[in-house]
Amino acid sequence: MFQQILDPIAGSLVISALCAALPLVLLFVLLGVFKVKAPVAALAGLALSLVLAVVGWQMPVNQALSATAAGIFYGLFPILWILINALWIYRLTVATPWFEVLGRTIRSISNDLRILSILIAFCFGALLESLAGFGAPVAISAAMLMAAGMKPLKSAIVSLLANTAPVAFGAMAAPIIALNGVTGLPLNELSSMAGRQTPFIALIVPLLLVFIVDGRRGVKQTWPVALVAGVAFGAAQFVTSNYFAVELTDVVAAVVTVAAVLLMLKVWQPKETVGMGGAVQTAPEAAEAAAVGARTDSVAGSASGVSAKHAAGRPAPGSAAPTDNGVPSDNSRPGPRQIWMAIAPYLIIIAVFSVAQIPFVKAWLSHVGTVTFAWPGLDITDSAGKPIAATKFKLDHLKATGTLLLFSGLLTMLLYKITASQGFRIYRDTLVQLRWTIVTVTAVLGLSFVMNLSGQTTTLGFALASAGGFFALLSPLIGWIGVALTGSDTSSNSLFGQMQATAAEQTGLSPVLMAASNSSAGVMGKMLSLQNLAVASAAVGLDGAEGTLFRKLIGWSLGLLALITVLIFLQSTPVLGWMVP
């Protein structure tokens, strides 16, 4: 048996904490200063944490290696199992013409770039974040905004900032699930707490987007629809994460917000419209242009309907065959049935997860598909002699989020008539695309488990606890730094989640509040991560613009961090303490 030591280096808690921080410092310096690729930096951090665990914290070599294996396994299942299947579903839709139909549906709603920044970057980006993540929402929404007439740099900035709101629950809540895995805190409490923090940011983001697109005039003319979008998204996040299913938080929030914005636009329109190249039209002029466009689209749609009959059965290379109702090849607004087909994968996901939440179904899945076991080779107690919960694993292989996503993907294949061979090829391509992400995530989870099980994280937590009540202000900054440097809220939660919970316990704060704060505040750093900046630059064709984007966004990032830090601090006091589960 191995018992953790609180102050193994020179018998000093401060010196031990400084040594415990070295793997994280190495990881951040390699990423942020020397711009080493994330997989290499993660492996270097893992190697150093292993050396410190064995030499400094006196952890037996076999247990240190077993802890590494446990972290790698947890990185693969459930974290990467979620990410791989989520991205697979997204790639299935891209391989069919229906993805373009979805994009054209959104673009046909309005020709006002301010409205489109909300619909595309905020709403559709959140939908993509719920499935794909890892830069896909930024790349796709930026490209769509450019296609709508927005300038490249502004498209990138808008997409990066909009990606802030959904990240804490992105990739089917992978960050919150990772937080649950490394801390052992109840998933429903972590979900509820994050759902009582992120909605306040979601309320602000649409207003910031229209300000970036059109300055004060944009806010003055479009604040009603921006406010509706923010309220709808925030309310949906709160309700879903607290009372429904954490995995569906962003899916539901995105769908509800799109519906709310569309209903709003039926009864209200801004006085002026900002179109391609910043051209401004009054409402009557915009209405007349829309009417002309509708007549043109009607004629074009009829023509495309005829051509579609002749083109049926001749799919584009690498694409699945279109369904019998045909996919128009022009830019006309799709018909109702085509719109339903375009959003079908997301409706399937909602349906599958909803069925899985039915009490008797959920109970059956838990009964036949849950395995709990102690990880082999680990026999660890904390410095007080209590067993470490992280040595036990609960494997929900049937009701796991990734498994439900896999089933949703299979249903999507049936609906879109994608062959088994093509579905397998797309899955293989997804694994190839994520190969370095897989290395990074498993290495970071290995690093996290070694630090947690050896006692390095506990040492850091006790040292930080000496900050007392001030830790409530320090906690959000830790999460922000973690996401800004790793580019992943999941990785940041894996690294710092246990440390946040430990420090909270020592200072008398709520571990659930501080652990969730690592995720909620951390997402403010996502727009500054090197990975996301590189994706955005490439998507808009501005290679080497990462520095420019960084300078344009750092003020917004720090401002949002300050706002959520104030919220979290108040939640740690009697003022808003009633919000903590």
N, C-alpha and C positions, 0 to 999 in steps of 0.2 A: 504493500500500500504506500502511496505517496501523499504526504501532507504538505500543503502549500505553506510557504514561508513569506511573511509579510515584508520583512526588511532584510533580505539575504546579503545585500552588498554592504559590507563594513558595518552591519547592524544599524544602518541609517535609513529611515524611510525616505528622506529627500534624495539621497544618492541612489537608492534602489529605484525610486520613481524616475529619475533622470535616465538610468540605464534601461528601464522598462520602456521608455519612450523612444529609444534609439531605433528600433525597427520601423516605427512610424515616421520618425524624422528622416531616415534613409529613404523610405518610400516616397515621401513628399519632396525631398531634395532632388532625387532622381527624376521625378515627374515634372516638378515645377521649375527647377533651376537648370538641370542638365538635359531636360526634355527627352529622357530615356523612354522607350516604348513601355506602355503599361504592363505587358506580360513580364518583361525583364525586371522592371522595378518591383513588381509583386513577388516574383521569385526571389529576388535579392532580400526583400524584407522578410520573407518566410525563412530563408536560410539564416539570417541574423537572429530571428526570434528563436529558432531551434538551438543555436549556439548558446544564447543567453539562458534558455530554459534549462539546458543540461549543465552548463558551467556555473551560471549565476544562481538560478533558482533550484539547483540540485535535483531536477526531475530525471528519473531514470530514462535512459536512451530509448528503451522499448516503448515506454509510455509516451515519450515525446513524439516518436514516429507514429504511434497509434493515434495520438491526438491530431497529427497532420492528416492521417488517412480519414479520420472522422470528419474533419473540416472539408476535405475534398469530396467526400461522399455527400455531405450536406449541400455543398455547392452544386453537385450534380442533381441531387434530388432532395428538396423540391425546387431549388432556385432555378437552375438551368433547365430543368424539365418544364418549368413554366415558360421561360424565355424562348426556348427552342420551339415549342408548340405554338406559342403566341405569334412568333415571327413566321412560322410555317403557314398559319391561317392567312396572315397578311400577304405572303408571297403567293398563296393560292389565288387570292382575289386579283393580284396584279397580273397573274398569268392568264386572266380572262378579260374580255372586253368590258366586263361589268365595273371594274375599278375606274375606268375612264368615264363610264356613265355616272358613277357616284361623284366624281370630280366635276363633271359638267352640270350635274344637278345643283351642286353648291354654287358654281359660278353663274348659273342662270338666274339665281334668286335676286341678285342685285348687281348693278354696275358701279356702285359706290365703293371705293377702295377701303373706306373706313368701316363700312358694314362687312365687307369681305374679310378684313383683318380679323374681325370677331368670329365670323362663320368658319373661315378656313384655318387660321392659325390657332384660335382659341378652342373652337368646338371640334372641328375635324381633327386638329392636332391632338386634342385630348383623347379622341377615339382611337387614333393610331398609337398614342402613348399607352393606352390601356392594353394593347395587344403587342406591339412591336418594341417600342422604346429604343434605346441605344442609338439615338440620332435620327432614326427613321422619321419621326414626326416633324422634326426641324427641316430635314432635307425635302420631304414631300410638300409640306405647307409652303416653304420658301419658293419652291419651283412653281407651285400653283399660283401664288401671289404674283410672281413675275409674269406668268401667262396672262394674268388678269390686268397687267399694265403697271404694276408697282416696280419702282427702281430696285436693282439688285441689292444694294447695301441695305436699303430700308426693308426689303423683304426678309433679309437675313436677321436684322435686328428684331423685327416684329415676331418672327417665328421663334427666335431664341427666348425672348421675353415671355411670349405666350406659353411656352413649354414649362414655365414655372409652376403653374396652378395644378396640373394633374400628376406630377412626378411622384409625390409621396405614395400614391396608390397606383402607380404605373405598372405595366406588365403583370396585370392581374394581381396587384398588391404585393408583388415580390419584395419590395423594401420592408413592408410591415411584417410579412411572413419571416423574412430573414431576422428582423428585430426580435420576433417571438422565439426564433430558434436559438439565438445566441444569449438571450437574457432569461428565457424560461418564464417570462411574464405572460399572463393570459392574452391570447390573440384578440379576443373581443374587446378587452380593455385598452390595448394599444391602438386598435382600430378606432374605437370610440374617441379616444383622446386626440388622435391625429385629425379625426373628423370634427373636432371642436376647435381646431387651430387653422387648418388650411382654408376653410371657407372664407375667412376674413381676408386672405390674400386674393382668393378668387374674385371677391367683390371688387377689388381695386384694379386687377390686371386689365380687364376690357377698357377701362377709362384710360389707362396708360397707353394701350395700343392705339386708340384713336388720337391721343395726344401726339404720339410719335409719327403717325401718318399725316396729321393735318394741324398740329399745334393746338393753340387755344381755341381757334375756330372749330376744330374737330370736336373738342370736348363740349363746347357751347351748343353745337348743332346736333350732336349725336349722343349726348349723355343719357337720354331716356332709354335708348336701346342698349347702350353699354351697361347701364345700371340693371336693366332687366336680365341681361346675360350673366352678369356677376351674381345677382341674387339667385337666379335659377340654378346656376352651377354650384354655388356655395350651399344652397339648401339641399340640392340633390346629393352632394357629397356628404353632408351631415346625416341626412336620413338613411342613406344606403350604408354608410360605414358604421352607423350606430344601431340600426334596427333590421338590416337586411343581410347583405353578404359583402364583406370587405373586398372580395375579388372583383365585384361588379361595380365598384364605386365610380370609377372614371367612365365606364361604358354608360351607366345610367345618367351620370351628370352631363355627358356630352349629348346624349339623345334628348334629354329633357331641355337642355339649353337651346339646341337647334329648334325644337318645337316652340319654345317660348319666344325666340327671336323671330321666327316665321310668323307667329300669331301677332306679334308686335308690329311687324312691317305691314300687315294687312290693314291695320287701323292707324298707323303713324308712319310718316316719312320725313327725313330731314329737309329743311328748306332748300338746301343746295346739295348737289351730288359732285363728289370729287372722283373723276374718272381717270382714264389712262393719261400718264404724263402729268397728272395733277390738274387736268382741265376741270373747270368748275361749271356746272349747269344749274339753273334754277329747277325747282320741282316740276313746273309745267314743261320745260324743255326736256327734262329727263323722261317724263311720262310719254311725251310725243315720240322720243327716240325709242323707248321701249316698245311702244305700239307698232312702230315701223319694223323693229326687230322681230316682234312676234309674228307679224304677217310674213316676213321673209322666212322665219324659221318654219312656219306652217307649210309654206310651199316646199322648202328644202326637206322638211320631214316627210312629206308625201312622196317626194322623189326618192328619198333614201329608203322609204318603205318598199318601193318597187324594186330598187336595186338589191335590197336585203334579201328578197325572195330568190333572186338569181344567185346571190352570193352565199346562200345558206349551205352549210356543210363544207365551206372552204375557209377554215380558220387561219389566222396569221401564224407564221412560223413561231413555234414556242408557246402558242396560246391555245387554251381550250376552245372547243367549238362553241359558238354562241347558241343560246337556247332558241326554241322555235319562235318566240315572240320577236326575235331579231334585235340587234343592237345598232342604232343609227350611227353612221360614220361621220355625220356632220356635227355642227355645234348646236343643233336645236335642243330645246329643253326636252328631256326624256318624258315619256308618258308615265302614268301612275304605275302600271305593271312593271315597267322597266326600272322605275325608282325602287319599288319593292324588291325586285331582284338584286339591285345594286347594294341595298342595305341588308339583304338576307343573312350574310354571315354573322353580322352583329346581332341580329334578332335571334339567330340560332344559338349563339353564345348565351344570350340572356335567358332563352328558354331552357337550355340545358342546365345552367346554374340554378335557375328557379326550381326546376324539378328536383335537383339534388338537395335543395333546402326544405322540401316537403318533409315533415317530421318522420313519417314511416320510411320514406326513401333514405333519408339521412341516417336513420337508425340502422337500416339494413346494410347500407354501405359501410358504416362504422363496424358493424358486427362481422361482416365477411371480408372486409378489406383493410383492417387495421392490425398491424403487428407492432408490439412494443418489446424492445430488447435492450440489454446493456451492451454498449460498444465493447467488443473484445479487446482485452489488453489494458483497459483503463480501470484503475481502482484508486480514486482520488478523493481526498477530503480537503475542506478549506482550512485556514489557519486556526479556526475554532474547533476543528474535528468533525464538522458536519459534512455529509456526502454532497458532492457536486451534482446538481441536476443535469448538467449538460452531458454527462456520461451516458445518459439513457436516451434512446431514440424511439420516436413514435412514427411509424411508417404507414401513412394512409394511402396505399397504392391505388385504390379504386376511387375514393372521393377526393384525391389530390387535385389541386387546381390544374396541374399539367395534364392529368389524365382526362379531366372533363374537357379541356381544350383540345386534346387529341380526338376525342369523340366528336366534338363540334366541327373539327376539321374534316373528319370523315363524312359527316352529314353535308358539309359544304361541297365536298367533292361530288357527292351524289346529286345534289341540287344543280351544280354547274356542269354535270356530266364530264367531270375530269376523270380520265382513266387511272387505274391503279398504278400503271407504270409511270405516268406523268406525275402523279401525286408523290410516288416514291422518289422520283428524280428531283422534284422540288424540295422534298424533305432532305435529301442528300445535299443539295445546293445550300440549303439553310445551315446545315452543319458545317459545311465548308466556309460559309460566310462568317459564322460565329466561332471559328476554330481558335482565334487568338483571344476572343472574349471568354471562351471556355477556359483557356489557360489562366487568364487574369482572374476570373471569378473563383475558380478552384484554389488558386494560390492565395488570394486574399482571404478566402474562408479558412484555408489551412493556417495562415498566419493568425487569424482571429481565434481559432480554436486553440492553437498552441499558447498564445498569450493568455487566453482565458483560463485554460486548464492548468497551466504551469504556475499561475498566480501573478503574472506580470500585470494583467489588467486590474486585478484587485489592488495591487500596490499603487498603481496610478490613481485608482479611485480613492483610496484612503488619503493619498497626498493631496489630491484636488479637494477632498472634503474639508481640508483645513481652511478653505476659502469661506466656509460657512454659508450664510444665506446668499453671498455674492455669487455662489455657483449657479444660481438660477439665471444670472446674466451671462455667465461664461458658457453654459451648456449650449445655447444656440450657435455661438461662434464656433464651437468645436465641430458641430454638424456641418456648418457652412464651409469650413476649411476642408473637411473630409470630402464633401461632394465636389467642391471646386477643384481639388487636386486629383481625385480618382475618377471624376466624371460620372459617378454612379451613386445614387442614394442607397441602393442595396449594399454596395461595398462599404460605404461610410457607416451604415447601420451595423454591418458585420464587424467592422473595426472598433467602433466606439460605443455600440449599444450597451454592452456589459459594463464598460467603464462608467457610462452615464448612470446606469442603475445603481452601481456600487457607490459612486460618489453621492448620489441622492440619498441612499440609505444612511450614509454616515453624517449627512448634514440635516437629516430630519425632513427632507423633501420627499415628494412622491416619486418612487422609481418609475411608475408608469408615465408620469408627466415629463420627467427628464429624458427618458428613453424615446418617447414619442416626439419630443422637441428636437432630438437629434435628426429625426427624419423630416419633420415639418419645416424647421429652420434651414436644414441642410439643402433643401431644394432651391433656395435662393442663390446658391453657388453654382447650380447646374449651367446657367447661361454663360458662366466664365470658364468652365472646364475646357481644357485644350481639345479634348475629343469633340465636344459639341461645336466649338468654334471652327475646327477644321472641317467638320461635316457641313456647317452652314456656308462656309467660304466656298467649298467645292460645289455645293448645290446651286449657288447663284453665279458660278463662273468667275469668282474673284479670288483666285489662288494667292495666298500670302496676305490675305486681309485679316488674319486672326488678330493681329495687334490693334488694328483699327476697330474691329468689333469689340475687343476687350475694353478699349478706352470709352467707347460709346455706351457700354452696358454696365461698367463697374459702379457708376453712380446709382443706377436703378437697383442693382443687386444689393448694394449696401443700404440703400434706403428701405427696401423691403425687409432686409434683415433686421434693421433697427425697429421697424414696426412690429414684426412678429416677436422680437426679443421683449419689447414692452408688454405684449400680450401674455407671453409665457411667464414673465416676472409677476404680473398681476395674478395669473393663475396659480402661482406659488404662494400667494398671500390670501388673506381672508376676503379681499376685494372680489376676486374671481375664482377663489378656491372651490366654489360649488360646482364649477365646470369639470373638475377632475373626477373620473369614475371611481 
